[in-house]
Amino acid sequence: MTTNVVIIGAGQAGVTAALSLRDQGWDQEIHIIGAEGHVPYQRPPLSKGYLAGTEDISDLALCSTAALGNQQITTHFGVAVTQLHREQKVVVLDNGKRLQYRWLIIATGSEPRDLMVPGKELSGLHSVRTVEDADALRECFTNGGHTVFIGGGFLNLEVAAEAARHGSVTVLEVAPQILGRVLSRPAAEALAKHHQQLGVDIRCGTSIRAILGENNKVAAVELEDGERIAAARVVVSVGATARDELAAQAGLVTDAGIIVDEQLRTSDDSIFAIGDCAVFPSVYADSTMRVESVQNATDQARHVASVITKGSLEDYQALPWFWSIQGTQRVQIAGLALPDDDTRVVQHDEATGKLVVERLRDDRLVAVETINAPGPHMKARKTLAASVTHLASQVAS
Ligand SMILES: Cc1cc2nc3c(=O)[nH]c(=O)nc-3n(C[C@H](O)[C@H](O)[C@H](O)COP(=O)(O)OP(=O)(O)OC[C@H]3O[C@@H](n4cnc5c(N)ncnc54)[C@H](O)[C@@H]3O)c2cc1C
């Protein structure tokens, strides 16, 4: 039987898994397959420095093809896996190649959720997931004009702050406040104020009826109340969905993502799923969850590399943390809060924008949100990680 590890997806999770396997002593073949034709790259700069032109494509690289080659990792870039035959432990690539695996790691990521309104097929509609998406936006922002953003989440707001440097901007959010699912009210309000100072017009509680076009190109966004907002372009970010089709077609258990256990194993013992595409049990959420963050992709990749090289291991329990750059404000979140968790502002300095907010569930600290406060963020990560280790050992004993 082959001893290969095959990794599907050459993004943050897939590449980290390949390099971690070598770091941790795996001396058998590793194959990594990536549908994109680029050297593997980081996505966060696509809505930050790369979009603003302060970083170029070489700054984005996760590692070079040569570095992977030096580690004897065989790359198949610009090629997609089209089939997974679990009985034979074989994946089929779209160039006709077949690769056999002992262990398979699925790291296929996620993709922007579709906006279900008339007009979504018009040109001039954008989302940001790939280098090509960011290039297209970079180019059209320089033409100025009005940009309408649909969705007031982290990603769209990062892009809106950049768009505001080139022209006028409106952000439409259906919920009563921006970032409502991911931040407390005080943190979200502080960021809304900052965006307004940058010239971003934020309109919450606003539903879209249609995107209107002229000559097949976006011309306006029509709201539910009939108002029309003229737009040179529209940027949509209304969430993302896991790329789990390949897994589902192969009969793995999926439910809005690939279901894995505490070791990040799928319903097939030889197959793991990590990163944006995986739904995993979490002590932080008291349930299963799917997380889209660099921390999650990286920590899960390292965990699976340990399981493969060292055999069974402790459950995956890495503390979730996240960052975002909103205009000039650095947002960091340690831990995981649910919308109903309590909120306690422990520090707020209007002049510097520094904000520290604790989130509590049944009087227990579950997350800390900070703006421009890296010290408290790092401290919170340590405190929260220690409290969960303590909690887990209590449950186990
Ligand atoms: C614009 C943007 C900004 C972000 N900013 C932040 C941030 O500030 N902070 C943060 O923590 N996170 C951020 N994220 C999220 C973070 O980048 C992702 O969570 C992370 O990239 C997930 O890594 P992944 O490897 O799971 O998926 P991906 O990076 O999406 O990689 C998956 C890869 O698999 C490939 N693939 C899919 N199917 C196949 C197939 N059948 N065959 C071969 N290849 C396949 C895809 O083409 C893709 O290249 C951002 C994301 C985006 C898009």
The ligand as an SDF file (V2000), in Angstrom:
LIG
                    3D

 53 58  0  0  0  0  0  0  0  0999 V2000
  -10.0380   39.0160    0.9010 C   0  0  0  0  0  0  0  0  0  0  0  0
   -9.8640   38.1960    2.1330 C   0  0  0  0  0  0  0  0  0  0  0  0
   -9.3680   38.7910    3.2950 C   0  0  0  0  0  0  0  0  0  0  0  0
   -9.1760   38.0420    4.4490 C   0  0  0  0  0  0  0  0  0  0  0  0
   -8.6920   38.6510    5.5700 N   0  0  0  0  0  0  0  0  0  0  0  0
   -8.4840   37.9230    6.6750 C   0  0  0  0  0  0  0  0  0  0  0  0
   -7.9420   38.5190    7.8470 C   0  0  0  0  0  0  0  0  0  0  0  0
   -7.6950   39.7320    7.8840 O   0  0  0  0  0  0  0  0  0  0  0  0
   -7.7010   37.7400    8.9300 N   0  0  0  0  0  0  0  0  0  0  0  0
   -7.9470   36.3970    8.9190 C   0  0  0  0  0  0  0  0  0  0  0  0
   -7.6940   35.7050    9.9180 O   0  0  0  0  0  0  0  0  0  0  0  0
   -8.4950   35.7990    7.8260 N   0  0  0  0  0  0  0  0  0  0  0  0
   -8.7620   36.5270    6.7190 C   0  0  0  0  0  0  0  0  0  0  0  0
   -9.2990   35.9290    5.6090 N   0  0  0  0  0  0  0  0  0  0  0  0
   -9.6670   34.5030    5.6600 C   0  0  0  0  0  0  0  0  0  0  0  0
   -8.4740   33.5960    5.3640 C   0  0  0  0  0  0  0  0  0  0  0  0
   -7.7280   34.0870    4.2910 O   0  0  0  0  0  0  0  0  0  0  0  0
   -8.9860   32.1970    5.0710 C   0  0  0  0  0  0  0  0  0  0  0  0
   -9.6710   31.7470    6.2130 O   0  0  0  0  0  0  0  0  0  0  0  0
   -7.8680   31.2370    4.7150 C   0  0  0  0  0  0  0  0  0  0  0  0
   -7.2570   31.6210    3.5090 O   0  0  0  0  0  0  0  0  0  0  0  0
   -8.4190   29.8240    4.5750 C   0  0  0  0  0  0  0  0  0  0  0  0
   -7.4300   28.9700    4.0960 O   0  0  0  0  0  0  0  0  0  0  0  0
   -7.8270   27.6170    3.3550 P   0  0  0  0  0  0  0  0  0  0  0  0
   -6.5460   26.9800    2.9630 O   0  0  0  0  0  0  0  0  0  0  0  0
   -8.8170   26.8670    4.1580 O   0  0  0  0  0  0  0  0  0  0  0  0
   -8.6190   28.1000    2.0510 O   0  0  0  0  0  0  0  0  0  0  0  0
   -8.0750   28.8920    0.7950 P   0  0  0  0  0  0  0  0  0  0  0  0
   -7.0280   29.8480    1.1700 O   0  0  0  0  0  0  0  0  0  0  0  0
   -9.2920   29.4320    0.1110 O   0  0  0  0  0  0  0  0  0  0  0  0
   -7.4220   27.7800   -0.1370 O   0  0  0  0  0  0  0  0  0  0  0  0
   -8.1740   26.7500   -0.7270 C   0  0  0  0  0  0  0  0  0  0  0  0
   -7.5480   26.4280   -2.0720 C   0  0  0  0  0  0  0  0  0  0  0  0
   -8.0600   25.1910   -2.5310 O   0  0  0  0  0  0  0  0  0  0  0  0
   -8.2140   25.2630   -3.9350 C   0  0  0  0  0  0  0  0  0  0  0  0
   -9.1610   24.2400   -4.3710 N   0  0  0  0  0  0  0  0  0  0  0  0
  -10.4930   24.1880   -4.1100 C   0  0  0  0  0  0  0  0  0  0  0  0
  -11.0310   23.0780   -4.6710 N   0  0  0  0  0  0  0  0  0  0  0  0
  -10.0150   22.4260   -5.2930 C   0  0  0  0  0  0  0  0  0  0  0  0
   -9.9390   21.2260   -6.0560 C   0  0  0  0  0  0  0  0  0  0  0  0
  -11.0190   20.4580   -6.3040 N   0  0  0  0  0  0  0  0  0  0  0  0
   -8.7400   20.8550   -6.5780 N   0  0  0  0  0  0  0  0  0  0  0  0
   -7.6160   21.6140   -6.3410 C   0  0  0  0  0  0  0  0  0  0  0  0
   -7.6410   22.7580   -5.6170 N   0  0  0  0  0  0  0  0  0  0  0  0
   -8.8200   23.1590   -5.0920 C   0  0  0  0  0  0  0  0  0  0  0  0
   -8.7130   26.6820   -4.1360 C   0  0  0  0  0  0  0  0  0  0  0  0
   -8.5260   27.1070   -5.4690 O   0  0  0  0  0  0  0  0  0  0  0  0
   -7.8480   27.4640   -3.1490 C   0  0  0  0  0  0  0  0  0  0  0  0
   -6.6750   27.9070   -3.7600 O   0  0  0  0  0  0  0  0  0  0  0  0
   -9.5150   36.6620    4.4400 C   0  0  0  0  0  0  0  0  0  0  0  0
  -10.0490   36.0680    3.2900 C   0  0  0  0  0  0  0  0  0  0  0  0
  -10.2190   36.8170    2.1480 C   0  0  0  0  0  0  0  0  0  0  0  0
  -10.7900   36.1700    0.9080 C   0  0  0  0  0  0  0  0  0  0  0  0
  1  2  1  0
  2  3  1  0
  2 52  2  0
  3  4  2  0
  4  5  1  0
  4 50  1  0
  5  6  2  0
  6  7  1  0
  6 13  1  0
  7  8  2  0
  7  9  1  0
  9 10  1  0
 10 11  2  0
 10 12  1  0
 12 13  2  0
 13 14  1  0
 14 15  1  0
 14 50  1  0
 15 16  1  0
 16 17  1  0
 16 18  1  0
 18 19  1  0
 18 20  1  0
 20 21  1  0
 20 22  1  0
 22 23  1  0
 23 24  1  0
 24 25  2  0
 24 26  1  0
 24 27  1  0
 27 28  1  0
 28 29  2  0
 28 30  1  0
 28 31  1  0
 31 32  1  0
 32 33  1  0
 33 34  1  0
 33 48  1  0
 34 35  1  0
 35 36  1  0
 35 46  1  0
 36 37  1  0
 36 45  1  0
 37 38  2  0
 38 39  1  0
 39 40  1  0
 39 45  2  0
 40 41  1  0
 40 42  2  0
 42 43  1  0
 43 44  2  0
 44 45  1  0
 46 47  1  0
 46 48  1  0
 48 49  1  0
 50 51  2  0
 51 52  1  0
 52 53  1  0
M  END
$$$$
